[in-house]
Amino acid sequence: MFAVTWSGAAVQRLAHLEATADDPTRIRTAAQWADYTLRRTPTDMGESRASERFRVWYSDVLGLYFHVDRDAATVRVIDVGLAKRD
């Protein structure tokens, strides 16, 4: 099990996304699912960027940029935004 923290910028951005969404529950549920999943299998989610420790993951609703420290068993969500679907 990994400890997950969200940067202040990610928390603020998530709050903004939720406040301006047509369906705030959808944003909230997606964030809760991402947090739950990152606690369990962070290295299985998304794909690596810059190094294996930095990853990007797009769900149906949100995109997350995060850092995984396997040695410390921590995940830090650095940024979050809406997943763009065409």
N, C-alpha and C positions, 0 to 999 in steps of 0.2 A: 504494500500500500504506500502511495506517495502522498506527501503533503502538498496541497495546491494553494498558491497565493496569487492574487490578482494585483497588478500594479495599480497605483492610484489613477493613472491615465486610463487604463482599461476599465476600471470601475466607473469612472465618470462617463466614458464613451458608451458603456453598456447602459447606464442610466439614461443618457440622452436618446439612445436607440429605442429604449423601452418607452420613454415619454412621448416620442414622436411617431411611434408605430401605430398603424391601423389596428393591429392586434397585439397589444403589449404582452398578453399571456404567452403568445408564441415565442417572443424574444426571451422572456423569463424562463420558460420551459427549456428552450434550447441552451441557455446558459447553465441551467441546473444540470442538464444532461451532459454537457461538455465537462463541467466540474467533476461530476460523478465518474465519467469515463477516464478523465485524466488522472484521477486518483488510483485507478486500477491498471490501465494499460497505456501510458503516455507515449511510449516509443512505438506503439502499433498504430497510432493515430497520425494521419497526415503524411507529410514527407519532409525530409530534412532540408535545411537551408544553411548556407555558410559553413556549418559543421553539423555533425550528427546531433549535437545538443540543442540546436535551434531548429524548430519545426513550424510548419504552417499546416493548418487543418481547416478544410471547408466542410461544414455540415450543410444541410438543406437551408438553414436559416442564417447561421453565423460563420464567419471566418475568424480563426484565432492564430496569433503568432505567439509562440511560447518557447521557453527554455527548460530543458530537462537535465537535472543533475542526478544521475543514477547513484553515485556514491553517497550523496546526502538524502536520496529518495525524496527529492523535491521537484515541483513543477512551478514555474513562474509564468503566468499569462502576462505577456508584455503589451499586447494590443488586441483589439477585437473590432470587428466591423460586420456589416451585412454581407452575406455570401451573394455574389452576383450570379444570377441564373439567366441565361438567354433563351 
